Amino acid sequence: MQKIVIASGNVGKLREIRRILEPLDFNVVPQSDYAVPECPEPHVTFIENCLAKARHASLHTGLPALADDSGICVDALGGAPGVYSARYAGEPKSDQRNNEKLIDVLKHESNRHAHYYCVMVMVRHPDDPQPLIAEGSWHGEIIDTPRGENGFGYDPYFYLPEFGKTGAELAHDEKDGISHRGQALRMLVEKLKNI
């Protein structure tokens, strides 16, 4: 079983990544097991932040590292909150405050289309010149009233018209099958098979 460190402290992300990778014979460990300090995310694109996090985790652990950078992009807001999704309402990070701010900002907007975007980068070592890169997008719309107990982040407000449910109303296996992170992980797995 190959050990991979996950460059994240987000419990929801770690759970989703584990559910998909562990059956494929990967030993997925969080960077917190190695006391990896938080990596700065100064970039304005998902890919740059993701690559920085993967290299940072690999440097501190000596292991192959997988990083995920993801967020919600709202059409009416020109793609915001985007890379700032986790800190949209400022520090300390709070899903509740982020959601409250998003709903407030959209209160006079009729266009509620949005999508989650995820990019994943895996490096075999800190200076890997050929990182594996995968991405996924998950489209829906923002609703004003939260629904569902599953998921995290913006999931209770992310409505999927084709399912008649929010991301937080989906069962874990349903979500893993269609979400931005699930798509990116499956693409990454296919790339891993070819190295």
QUIHUNOR-V72789 format. One record per residue. N is the residue number from 1. RES is the residue in three letters. SS is DSSP state (hx for helix, st for strand, lp for the rest). Layout:
# QUIHUNOR-V72789
<<N | RES | SS> <N | RES | SS>>
This chain:
# QUIHUNOR-V72789
<<1 | MET | lp> <2 | GLN | st> <3 | LYS | st> <4 | ILE | st> <5 | VAL | st> <6 | ILE | st> <7 | ALA | lp> <8 | SER | lp> <9 | GLY | lp> <10 | ASN | lp> <11 | VAL | hx> <12 | GLY | hx> <13 | LYS | hx> <14 | LEU | hx> <15 | ARG | hx> <16 | GLU | hx> <17 | ILE | hx> <18 | ARG | hx> <19 | ARG | hx> <20 | ILE | hx> <21 | LEU | hx> <22 | GLU | hx> <23 | PRO | hx> <24 | LEU | hx> <25 | ASP | lp> <26 | PHE | st> <27 | ASN | st> <28 | VAL | st> <29 | VAL | st> <30 | PRO | st> <31 | GLN | hx> <32 | SER | hx> <33 | ASP | hx> <34 | TYR | hx> <35 | ALA | lp> <36 | VAL | lp> <37 | PRO | lp> <38 | GLU | lp> <39 | CYS | lp> <40 | PRO | lp> <41 | GLU | lp> <42 | PRO | lp> <43 | HIS | lp> <44 | VAL | lp> <45 | THR | lp> <46 | PHE | hx> <47 | ILE | hx> <48 | GLU | hx> <49 | ASN | hx> <50 | CYS | hx> <51 | LEU | hx> <52 | ALA | hx> <53 | LYS | hx> <54 | ALA | hx> <55 | ARG | hx> <56 | HIS | hx> <57 | ALA | hx> <58 | SER | hx> <59 | LEU | hx> <60 | HIS | hx> <61 | THR | hx> <62 | GLY | lp> <63 | LEU | lp> <64 | PRO | st> <65 | ALA | st> <66 | LEU | st> <67 | ALA | st> <68 | ASP | st> <69 | ASP | st> <70 | SER | st> <71 | GLY | st> <72 | ILE | st> <73 | CYS | st> <74 | VAL | st> <75 | ASP | hx> <76 | ALA | hx> <77 | LEU | hx> <78 | GLY | lp> <79 | GLY | lp> <80 | ALA | lp> <81 | PRO | st> <82 | GLY | hx> <83 | VAL | hx> <84 | TYR | hx> <85 | SER | hx> <86 | ALA | hx> <87 | ARG | hx> <88 | TYR | lp> <89 | ALA | lp> <90 | GLY | lp> <91 | GLU | lp> <92 | PRO | lp> <93 | LYS | lp> <94 | SER | lp> <95 | ASP | hx> <96 | GLN | hx> <97 | ARG | hx> <98 | ASN | hx> <99 | ASN | hx> <100 | GLU | hx> <101 | LYS | hx> <102 | LEU | hx> <103 | ILE | hx> <104 | ASP | hx> <105 | VAL | hx> <106 | LEU | lp> <107 | LYS | lp> <108 | HIS | lp> <109 | GLU | lp> <110 | SER | lp> <111 | ASN | lp> <112 | ARG | lp> <113 | HIS | st> <114 | ALA | st> <115 | HIS | st> <116 | TYR | st> <117 | TYR | st> <118 | CYS | st> <119 | VAL | st> <120 | MET | st> <121 | VAL | st> <122 | MET | st> <123 | VAL | st> <124 | ARG | lp> <125 | HIS | lp> <126 | PRO | lp> <127 | ASP | lp> <128 | ASP | lp> <129 | PRO | lp> <130 | GLN | lp> <131 | PRO | lp> <132 | LEU | st> <133 | ILE | st> <134 | ALA | st> <135 | GLU | st> <136 | GLY | st> <137 | SER | st> <138 | TRP | st> <139 | HIS | st> <140 | GLY | st> <141 | GLU | st> <142 | ILE | st> <143 | ILE | lp> <144 | ASP | lp> <145 | THR | lp> <146 | PRO | lp> <147 | ARG | lp> <148 | GLY | lp> <149 | GLU | lp> <150 | ASN | lp> <151 | GLY | lp> <152 | PHE | lp> <153 | GLY | lp> <154 | TYR | lp> <155 | ASP | hx> <156 | PRO | hx> <157 | TYR | hx> <158 | PHE | st> <159 | TYR | st> <160 | LEU | st> <161 | PRO | lp> <162 | GLU | lp> <163 | PHE | lp> <164 | GLY | lp> <165 | LYS | st> <166 | THR | st> <167 | GLY | hx> <168 | ALA | hx> <169 | GLU | hx> <170 | LEU | lp> <171 | ALA | lp> <172 | HIS | hx> <173 | ASP | hx> <174 | GLU | hx> <175 | LYS | hx> <176 | ASP | hx> <177 | GLY | hx> <178 | ILE | hx> <179 | SER | lp> <180 | HIS | hx> <181 | ARG | hx> <182 | GLY | hx> <183 | GLN | hx> <184 | ALA | hx> <185 | LEU | hx> <186 | ARG | hx> <187 | MET | hx> <188 | LEU | hx> <189 | VAL | hx> <190 | GLU | hx> <191 | LYS | hx> <192 | LEU | hx> <193 | LYS | hx> <194 | ASN | lp> <195 | ILE | lp>>
